[in-house]
Amino acid sequence: MADPTIPVMAFIFGACIGSFLNVCISRIPASESIIRPPSRCPACLYPIRFYDNIPVLSYLWLHGKCRHCGQSIPLRYPLVEILTGVMAALVIVYFGLTLNALIYFALICALIIIIYIDLDHQIIPDIISLPGILIGFLASFPLDPLTYLDSIYGILLGGGLLFMIACGYYLITRKEGMGGGDIKLLAMIGAFLGWQGVFFTIFVASVTGTLVGCLLMLFARKDLKFALPFGPFLSIGAIAYLFLGPQLIAWYFYGIYPF
């Protein structure tokens, strides 16, 4: 990209969007409005002034504490803002100032919300995944090179594959292993990324989930069992596909060096 200021502006824009994502992460699980009331301290619920609501900078200026009550603000807030800013800059660098970039950034924002909600509450809200399936399908018409057939195949494969795995696990163990939220999430991912993105996402999610699970077991007590949510790993796999998937697939199957 010729103008180096564009990624910087994209980062600033993304960080501002990240501030809104924090509101979604906090309020959606509680079934609260994401519009009203305005941003407030998570501890004392005092409204945050506009000059204390500048992404990342306000957190540093206030030393991570609420100006009104002095309680610590969770580190998650600036981390989400930074992460969203970085993703916005990467999307612009990778896809340019295109409609594809806007659509993929919207998908990444939805996945960031899902990652943190699933980690905190072990749920994937239908209010994100179900509309996301429809939006992903509609986005397949302007998206290039994804076609509407790719999107349909991705929805059916993403939702159907995890559904069959969940049914098989239940028949064998008589226990619920895969939540319905994961099934709908992968269907949404398939709507945006197509059937190839579904396979790539599952592979990356399985590998990263296994590695993290093994590390947790190594450093935890032997009698401690972890309920590790799968949604964050599916989301990471989908984001990885956006930036690396097609190139790695071309390299693996056709010997085309990706970089």
C-alpha positions as CSV (number, residue, x, y, z in Angstrom):
1,M,0.0,0.0,0.0
2,A,1.5,3.3,-1.1
3,D,0.2,5.6,1.6
4,P,1.6,4.4,5.0
5,T,-0.9,6.6,6.9
6,I,-3.9,4.5,5.7
7,P,-3.1,1.5,8.0
8,V,-2.5,3.9,10.9
9,M,-5.9,5.5,10.3
10,A,-7.4,2.0,10.0
11,F,-5.9,1.1,13.4
12,I,-7.4,4.2,15.0
13,F,-10.8,3.4,13.4
14,G,-10.6,-0.2,14.5
15,A,-9.7,0.8,18.1
16,C,-12.8,3.0,18.3
17,I,-14.9,0.0,17.0
18,G,-13.2,-2.1,19.6
19,S,-14.5,0.2,22.3
20,F,-18.0,-0.6,21.0
21,L,-17.2,-4.3,20.9
22,N,-16.4,-4.1,24.7
23,V,-19.9,-2.8,25.3
24,C,-21.3,-5.8,23.3
25,I,-19.1,-8.3,25.2
26,S,-20.3,-6.9,28.5
27,R,-24.0,-6.5,27.8
28,I,-25.1,-9.1,25.3
29,P,-24.8,-12.0,27.8
30,A,-26.9,-10.0,30.3
31,S,-29.5,-9.3,27.6
32,E,-28.9,-5.6,28.0
33,S,-29.2,-2.9,25.3
34,I,-25.9,-2.1,23.6
35,I,-27.2,1.4,22.8
36,R,-28.5,2.7,26.1
37,P,-27.3,3.7,28.6
38,P,-24.0,5.1,27.3
39,S,-20.6,3.6,28.4
40,R,-20.2,3.3,32.1
41,C,-17.8,1.9,34.7
42,P,-18.3,-1.8,35.1
43,A,-17.9,-1.5,38.9
44,C,-19.9,1.6,40.0
45,L,-21.9,2.0,36.8
46,Y,-21.0,5.8,36.7
47,P,-21.2,7.2,33.1
48,I,-17.8,7.5,31.5
49,R,-17.1,11.0,30.2
50,F,-16.1,11.4,26.5
51,Y,-12.5,12.4,27.5
52,D,-12.2,9.2,29.6
53,N,-13.5,7.0,26.8
54,I,-10.6,7.4,24.3
55,P,-9.6,3.9,23.2
56,V,-6.4,2.7,24.9
57,L,-5.1,6.2,25.8
58,S,-7.7,6.9,28.5
59,Y,-6.9,3.5,30.1
60,L,-3.2,4.4,30.2
61,W,-3.9,8.0,31.4
62,L,-6.1,6.8,34.2
63,H,-3.8,3.9,35.1
64,G,-6.5,1.4,34.4
65,K,-8.9,2.8,37.1
66,C,-12.3,4.5,37.1
67,R,-12.0,8.2,37.7
68,H,-15.1,8.2,39.8
69,C,-14.8,5.1,42.1
70,G,-11.1,4.2,41.7
71,Q,-11.9,0.6,40.9
72,S,-9.6,-1.2,38.4
73,I,-10.9,-1.5,34.9
74,P,-10.4,-5.0,33.4
75,L,-7.3,-5.2,31.1
76,R,-9.7,-6.8,28.6
77,Y,-10.9,-3.4,27.6
78,P,-7.7,-2.0,26.1
79,L,-6.7,-5.4,24.8
80,V,-9.9,-5.7,22.7
81,E,-9.4,-2.1,21.4
82,I,-5.8,-2.9,20.4
83,L,-6.8,-6.2,18.9
84,T,-9.6,-4.7,16.8
85,G,-7.3,-1.9,15.7
86,V,-4.6,-4.3,14.6
87,M,-7.2,-6.4,12.7
88,A,-8.5,-3.3,10.9
89,A,-5.0,-2.4,9.8
90,L,-4.2,-5.9,8.6
91,V,-7.4,-6.1,6.7
92,I,-6.6,-2.8,4.9
93,V,-3.0,-3.9,4.2
94,Y,-4.1,-7.3,2.9
95,F,-7.3,-6.5,1.0
96,G,-6.9,-2.7,0.3
97,L,-9.7,-0.1,0.5
98,T,-12.3,-2.5,-0.9
99,L,-15.7,-3.9,-0.1
100,N,-14.1,-7.2,0.7
101,A,-12.1,-5.5,3.4
102,L,-15.2,-4.0,5.0
103,I,-17.1,-7.3,5.0
104,Y,-14.2,-9.3,6.4
105,F,-13.6,-6.7,9.1
106,A,-17.2,-7.0,10.1
107,L,-16.8,-10.8,10.3
108,I,-13.7,-10.3,12.5
109,C,-15.5,-8.0,14.8
110,A,-18.3,-10.6,15.3
111,L,-15.7,-13.2,16.0
112,I,-13.9,-11.1,18.6
113,I,-17.2,-10.6,20.4
114,I,-17.8,-14.4,20.3
115,I,-14.3,-15.2,21.5
116,Y,-14.6,-13.2,24.7
117,I,-18.2,-14.1,25.5
118,D,-17.5,-17.8,25.0
119,L,-14.4,-17.6,27.2
120,D,-16.4,-15.7,30.0
121,H,-19.8,-17.4,29.8
122,Q,-19.3,-20.6,27.7
123,I,-22.1,-19.4,25.3
124,I,-22.2,-18.2,21.7
125,P,-25.1,-15.8,21.4
126,D,-27.6,-16.6,18.7
127,I,-28.1,-12.9,18.2
128,I,-24.7,-12.8,16.5
129,S,-24.4,-16.2,14.8
130,L,-27.9,-16.6,13.3
131,P,-28.1,-13.1,11.6
132,G,-24.4,-13.7,10.7
133,I,-25.4,-16.7,8.6
134,L,-27.8,-14.6,6.6
135,I,-25.4,-11.7,6.3
136,G,-22.6,-14.0,5.2
137,F,-24.8,-15.4,2.5
138,L,-25.9,-12.0,1.2
139,A,-22.3,-10.8,1.3
140,S,-21.3,-13.7,-1.0
141,F,-22.8,-11.8,-3.9
142,P,-20.4,-8.8,-3.9
143,L,-17.5,-10.8,-2.4
144,D,-14.8,-11.9,-4.7
145,P,-13.9,-14.8,-5.3
146,L,-16.6,-16.3,-3.1
147,T,-19.8,-17.2,-4.8
148,Y,-23.3,-17.7,-3.4
149,L,-22.9,-21.5,-4.1
150,D,-19.7,-21.5,-2.1
151,S,-21.5,-19.8,0.8
152,I,-24.4,-22.3,0.7
153,Y,-22.0,-25.2,0.7
154,G,-20.1,-23.6,3.5
155,I,-23.3,-23.1,5.6
156,L,-24.4,-26.7,5.0
157,L,-21.0,-28.2,5.6
158,G,-20.1,-26.0,8.6
159,G,-23.4,-26.6,10.4
160,G,-23.9,-30.2,9.2
161,L,-20.4,-31.4,10.0
162,L,-20.4,-30.3,13.6
163,F,-23.9,-31.4,14.0
164,M,-22.9,-35.0,13.0
165,I,-19.9,-34.9,15.3
166,A,-22.1,-33.8,18.2
167,C,-24.7,-36.5,17.5
168,G,-22.0,-39.1,17.2
169,Y,-20.4,-38.1,20.4
170,Y,-23.7,-38.2,22.2
171,L,-24.5,-41.7,20.8
172,I,-21.2,-43.0,22.1
173,T,-20.9,-41.3,25.5
174,R,-24.5,-40.2,26.2
175,K,-23.1,-36.8,27.1
176,E,-23.4,-33.4,25.4
177,G,-20.0,-32.7,23.9
178,M,-20.5,-30.0,21.2
179,G,-22.8,-27.1,21.9
180,G,-25.4,-25.8,19.5
181,G,-23.6,-22.5,19.5
182,D,-20.5,-24.0,18.0
183,I,-22.6,-25.5,15.2
184,K,-24.3,-22.2,14.4
185,L,-20.9,-20.4,14.6
186,L,-19.3,-22.7,12.1
187,A,-22.3,-22.3,9.8
188,M,-21.8,-18.5,10.0
189,I,-18.1,-18.9,9.2
190,G,-19.0,-21.1,6.3
191,A,-21.4,-18.5,5.0
192,F,-18.5,-16.0,4.8
193,L,-15.6,-18.2,3.8
194,G,-17.1,-21.1,1.9
195,W,-16.6,-24.8,2.2
196,Q,-12.8,-24.6,1.9
197,G,-12.8,-22.1,4.8
198,V,-14.8,-24.6,6.9
199,F,-12.2,-27.3,6.5
200,F,-9.3,-25.0,7.2
201,T,-11.1,-23.5,10.3
202,I,-11.8,-26.9,11.8
203,F,-8.2,-28.1,11.2
204,V,-6.7,-25.0,12.8
205,A,-9.2,-25.0,15.7
206,S,-8.6,-28.7,16.4
207,V,-4.8,-28.2,16.4
208,T,-4.8,-25.0,18.5
209,G,-7.4,-26.4,20.9
210,T,-5.5,-29.6,21.4
211,L,-2.2,-27.7,22.1
212,V,-3.9,-25.3,24.6
213,G,-5.7,-28.2,26.3
214,C,-2.5,-30.2,26.7
215,L,-0.7,-27.2,28.1
216,L,-3.5,-26.6,30.6
217,M,-3.4,-30.2,31.7
218,L,0.4,-30.1,32.1
219,F,0.3,-27.1,34.4
220,A,-2.9,-28.0,36.3
221,R,-3.6,-30.4,39.0
222,K,-4.2,-33.9,37.8
223,D,-7.7,-34.0,39.3
224,L,-8.7,-30.7,37.6
225,K,-11.0,-30.9,34.6
226,F,-11.3,-28.1,32.1
227,A,-14.5,-27.2,30.1
228,L,-12.6,-25.6,27.3
229,P,-14.9,-23.7,24.9
230,F,-14.4,-24.4,21.3
231,G,-15.8,-21.2,19.9
232,P,-12.6,-19.1,20.4
233,F,-10.6,-21.7,18.5
234,L,-13.1,-21.8,15.6
235,S,-12.9,-18.0,15.5
236,I,-9.1,-18.1,15.5
237,G,-9.2,-20.6,12.7
238,A,-11.5,-18.4,10.6
239,I,-9.4,-15.3,11.1
240,A,-6.3,-17.4,10.1
241,Y,-8.0,-18.5,6.9
242,L,-8.7,-14.9,5.9
243,F,-5.0,-14.0,5.9
244,L,-3.3,-17.3,5.2
245,G,-5.8,-20.0,4.2
246,P,-6.0,-19.7,0.4
247,Q,-2.2,-19.3,0.1
248,L,-1.5,-22.3,2.3
249,I,-4.0,-24.4,0.5
250,A,-2.5,-23.4,-2.9
251,W,1.0,-24.3,-1.6
252,Y,-0.1,-27.6,-0.1
253,F,-2.1,-28.9,-3.1
254,Y,-0.5,-27.2,-6.0
255,G,3.1,-26.4,-4.8
256,I,2.6,-22.7,-5.3
257,Y,4.8,-20.9,-2.8
258,P,2.5,-18.6,-0.9
259,F,4.9,-15.8,0.1
